[in-house]
Amino acid sequence: MTSTLSAKVTGPVLAPYDEGYADEVSAFNLAATHTPQLVVGATSAADVAAAVRYAGDHGLHVSVQSTGHGAESSITSGLLITTKRLDRLTVDPATRTATIGAGQQWGAVVAAAAEHGLLPIAGAASTVGVVGLVTGGGLGPLARSHGVASDYVESFTVVTGAGEIVTASHTDHPDLFWALRGGKWGLGIVTEMVVRLVPLTELYAGTLFFDAADIEPALRAWVSYTESASDQVSTSAAIIRMPPFEAIPEALRGRTLLALRFAYPGAVDEGARLAAPLREAAPVYLDLLGELPAREIAKIHNDPAEPAASQYYGMLLDPIDQDFVGVLLSFFGPTVESPFVVAELRHLGGAAAVDVSGGSAVAGREGSFLLAMIGVRPDLFEKVLPDAAFDVREAVARWARADGNPNFMGLPMTAERLATMWTEGANTRLGEVRWRYDPDAVFTKPA
Ligand SMILES: Cc1cc2nc3c(=O)[nH]c(=O)nc-3n(C[C@H](O)[C@H](O)[C@H](O)COP(=O)(O)OP(=O)(O)OC[C@H]3O[C@@H](n4cnc5c(N)ncnc54)[C@H](O)[C@@H]3O)c2cc1C
């Protein structure tokens, strides 16, 4: 089976019994063990096109993986295309754009852009894949001042369900361009994209940590702060049960802390003035907020860079209040036994709420906050975490929104939740675009 396809592609074509298969299918999220019938390590758009055509001819569904950060569940059949060899990365300072292969991760783009005093608008973590993030919109540490990552895409090179290589931009296949910016699944395999960069070298950014006893006043003050926060300020608040691992700085190790993340893309004095109410909210246990080179933007969230098993549960919220804080603390407060290691709230709005001219399929722009709950103990994945997430969802139902953001949807990935993620109009339009570019439904979608 593999030899016919191997003759058509340059990259490796591997079946489960082949050496290298396990490495090729491995995901950042170790909770997933992918076992597709075939995996193709694409080295070019032509490889992707050949693999998609082969899959279509042989009745195989096609999945795609870059890093496996989004591997919420295991791929157990079909043909998987891995993109890590699509590693083109060029920055053009004259046009302030970057051309990025689908195998790149945001950290590399940040580093390359920084050489020219530029910054991509991306997510919080440097190891997330470039395409996986933007096809879900992409909410990052500068979401309120700069909007979502997909707002900055100029064009995509895409392989369609028929195995054709097309460009999607404002002028070419604008329907596909609309859909790829936020529509996430079943639209094609992006092999490369061009994004606009912003001139930004310094931020006033970082994290204020509050110790267990001060979590409640600090969190309450943050919620009040968000009610009138400047659109130039992006913040998030995470209650973190720091594991007792050596890799974690001693001051943080094994403690339950509140991390208030803050990012202001401007002068230090103004940043410090804007952050003052948060610094005064309660005694700060560890102050890591200050002038930050834009190239170190990943330090704001300090997400883990090494693969690990995790489960993620997310939901979009309307404006929250002090009652919400009480409910949240009853599940995640420092004196409560929680099966989750992180409960995070991201403040949305500002530029993230404003769609691009011409529109995009980014879902959940009207949400005010995102709530994310993350667990890392595999023995809790089957029952304890799903049940606990369900209980939280029930308890915060009066602040919950029906729509959501696909990058933060997490589990359970059911057809019902998927159907409400976008507005009815956007869902219908996405269905039409999917049908146009993948009429035989070659590309897999959740549920
Ligand atoms: C630690 C961590 C931090 C995160 N931080 C943020 C954040 O700040 N903001 C945010 O918005 N999201 C964030 N996410 C969510 C993340 O954006 C999604 O999980 C995203 O899908 C990951 O993309 P990936 O390519 O790295 O992962 P993968 O698992 O490789 O891909 C996930 C999905 O992306 C799509 N995809 C990937 N490559 C292609 C391609 N070439 N063509 C078409 N579709 C493709 C596919 O649907 C694929 O199933 C975070 C996730 C983690 C684990």
The ligand as an SDF file (V2000), in Angstrom:
LIG
                    3D

 53 58  0  0  0  0  0  0  0  0999 V2000
    0.0840   24.9970   25.8800 C   0  0  0  0  0  0  0  0  0  0  0  0
   -0.9560   25.5360   24.9380 C   0  0  0  0  0  0  0  0  0  0  0  0
   -1.1210   26.9040   24.8140 C   0  0  0  0  0  0  0  0  0  0  0  0
   -2.0840   27.4260   23.9380 C   0  0  0  0  0  0  0  0  0  0  0  0
   -2.2330   28.7750   23.8520 N   0  0  0  0  0  0  0  0  0  0  0  0
   -3.1360   29.2870   22.9840 C   0  0  0  0  0  0  0  0  0  0  0  0
   -3.3080   30.6930   22.8510 C   0  0  0  0  0  0  0  0  0  0  0  0
   -2.6720   31.4790   23.5490 O   0  0  0  0  0  0  0  0  0  0  0  0
   -4.2180   31.1430   21.9700 N   0  0  0  0  0  0  0  0  0  0  0  0
   -4.9540   30.3000   21.1760 C   0  0  0  0  0  0  0  0  0  0  0  0
   -5.7580   30.7840   20.3670 O   0  0  0  0  0  0  0  0  0  0  0  0
   -4.8220   28.9700   21.2920 N   0  0  0  0  0  0  0  0  0  0  0  0
   -3.9530   28.4500   22.1810 C   0  0  0  0  0  0  0  0  0  0  0  0
   -3.8260   27.0930   22.2980 N   0  0  0  0  0  0  0  0  0  0  0  0
   -4.6930   26.2370   21.4750 C   0  0  0  0  0  0  0  0  0  0  0  0
   -4.0160   25.9820   20.1270 C   0  0  0  0  0  0  0  0  0  0  0  0
   -4.0640   27.1510   19.3290 O   0  0  0  0  0  0  0  0  0  0  0  0
   -4.7570   24.8730   19.3700 C   0  0  0  0  0  0  0  0  0  0  0  0
   -4.6980   23.6910   20.1150 O   0  0  0  0  0  0  0  0  0  0  0  0
   -4.1600   24.6650   17.9900 C   0  0  0  0  0  0  0  0  0  0  0  0
   -5.0380   23.8690   17.2310 O   0  0  0  0  0  0  0  0  0  0  0  0
   -2.8140   24.0050   18.0500 C   0  0  0  0  0  0  0  0  0  0  0  0
   -2.2680   23.9540   16.7700 O   0  0  0  0  0  0  0  0  0  0  0  0
   -1.0140   22.9980   16.4760 P   0  0  0  0  0  0  0  0  0  0  0  0
   -0.7730   23.0150   15.0350 O   0  0  0  0  0  0  0  0  0  0  0  0
    0.0890   23.3590   17.3960 O   0  0  0  0  0  0  0  0  0  0  0  0
   -1.5700   21.5850   16.9560 O   0  0  0  0  0  0  0  0  0  0  0  0
   -1.9460   20.2920   16.1190 P   0  0  0  0  0  0  0  0  0  0  0  0
   -2.4980   19.3560   17.1310 O   0  0  0  0  0  0  0  0  0  0  0  0
   -0.8200   19.8410   15.3040 O   0  0  0  0  0  0  0  0  0  0  0  0
   -3.1200   20.7680   15.1790 O   0  0  0  0  0  0  0  0  0  0  0  0
   -4.3850   21.0070   15.7320 C   0  0  0  0  0  0  0  0  0  0  0  0
   -5.3810   21.2380   14.6270 C   0  0  0  0  0  0  0  0  0  0  0  0
   -5.0380   22.4160   13.9120 O   0  0  0  0  0  0  0  0  0  0  0  0
   -5.4040   22.2810   12.5580 C   0  0  0  0  0  0  0  0  0  0  0  0
   -4.2070   22.3230   11.7170 N   0  0  0  0  0  0  0  0  0  0  0  0
   -2.9160   22.1780   12.0830 C   0  0  0  0  0  0  0  0  0  0  0  0
   -2.1040   22.3030   11.0130 N   0  0  0  0  0  0  0  0  0  0  0  0
   -2.9030   22.5270    9.9550 C   0  0  0  0  0  0  0  0  0  0  0  0
   -2.6720   22.7230    8.5610 C   0  0  0  0  0  0  0  0  0  0  0  0
   -1.4490   22.7320    8.0470 N   0  0  0  0  0  0  0  0  0  0  0  0
   -3.7460   22.9500    7.7560 N   0  0  0  0  0  0  0  0  0  0  0  0
   -5.0010   22.9620    8.2440 C   0  0  0  0  0  0  0  0  0  0  0  0
   -5.2790   22.7640    9.5520 N   0  0  0  0  0  0  0  0  0  0  0  0
   -4.2460   22.5490   10.3920 C   0  0  0  0  0  0  0  0  0  0  0  0
   -6.0630   20.9120   12.4280 C   0  0  0  0  0  0  0  0  0  0  0  0
   -7.4590   21.0350   12.6320 O   0  0  0  0  0  0  0  0  0  0  0  0
   -5.4400   20.1480   13.5660 C   0  0  0  0  0  0  0  0  0  0  0  0
   -6.2390   19.0620   13.9990 O   0  0  0  0  0  0  0  0  0  0  0  0
   -2.8930   26.5520   23.1680 C   0  0  0  0  0  0  0  0  0  0  0  0
   -2.7310   25.1640   23.3060 C   0  0  0  0  0  0  0  0  0  0  0  0
   -1.7810   24.6600   24.1790 C   0  0  0  0  0  0  0  0  0  0  0  0
   -1.6540   23.1640   24.3290 C   0  0  0  0  0  0  0  0  0  0  0  0
  1  2  1  0
  2  3  1  0
  2 52  2  0
  3  4  2  0
  4  5  1  0
  4 50  1  0
  5  6  2  0
  6  7  1  0
  6 13  1  0
  7  8  2  0
  7  9  1  0
  9 10  1  0
 10 11  2  0
 10 12  1  0
 12 13  2  0
 13 14  1  0
 14 15  1  0
 14 50  1  0
 15 16  1  0
 16 17  1  0
 16 18  1  0
 18 19  1  0
 18 20  1  0
 20 21  1  0
 20 22  1  0
 22 23  1  0
 23 24  1  0
 24 25  2  0
 24 26  1  0
 24 27  1  0
 27 28  1  0
 28 29  2  0
 28 30  1  0
 28 31  1  0
 31 32  1  0
 32 33  1  0
 33 34  1  0
 33 48  1  0
 34 35  1  0
 35 36  1  0
 35 46  1  0
 36 37  1  0
 36 45  1  0
 37 38  2  0
 38 39  1  0
 39 40  1  0
 39 45  2  0
 40 41  1  0
 40 42  2  0
 42 43  1  0
 43 44  2  0
 44 45  1  0
 46 47  1  0
 46 48  1  0
 48 49  1  0
 50 51  2  0
 51 52  1  0
 52 53  1  0
M  END
$$$$
